[in-house]
Amino acid sequence: MMGCQQRVQKKLFYTMFSLNKRVPKNHILRKVAKYIDFDFIYKEVKDKYGSNGNVSVPPPVILKMMLLLVFYNVRSERELMSTIPVRLDWLWFLGYDLDDEVPNHSVLSKARTRWGVAAFQSLFDRIVIQCVNAGLVDGSKLFMDSSNIQADASNNSVVNKEDIKRYLKKSCRLFEQRLEKEKTNINNNELDPPKSGTANKKHFSTTDPDASVHRQGGRSKLKW
């Protein structure tokens, strides 16, 4: 018999709900919470706060938020704060419950200003060291950014090698031979893979021979 989904009736109370049970036992944030001590920050930034005024967000919570920002590659602090209420694992990690109010995104920028860049660097270094000591970091995988980088050369420096062979003066031919020799030496030493594409077989930059011609939905540009 085919079942039919009933209309959802919003509940005012969830008496059987447990945020702790909703986070898997093998979740990476459970391991971080188990092995990493964030309370050390109280002593580190104690002199950055006064004795009067509004009570701030606890420093360990701010540090955990910054860790989530980096760990999950969140694009902005605004996006982080808007995502926290819908991520049960983040709520649990930060020590919040479903009905707790998440701070404004300005809390993080104010904390950076109050603590200072050097303090943040030191705090993150301590966290990474704790992760390594706890076996959470083994260095078995390395990630590299393979995106093309804009070359420091003008498009006007690109010339057609076939035109050089046919029309340019002897000095330009000698210059081309020198460039070809340098490229051959580089390829023989296996410092860089040979350039691919029809355009790179015909063209090269006179100011940066190592740059390749790339085109992605617009004008061609020189990139490494």
Helices and strands as residue ranges (DSSP letters): H 19-22, H 28-35, H 41-44, G 46-48, H 59-71, H 77-83, G 84-86, H 88-94, H 106-115, H 117-133, G 155-157, E 158-160, H 161-167, H 170-188, H 198-202, E 203-205, E 212-214, E 221-223
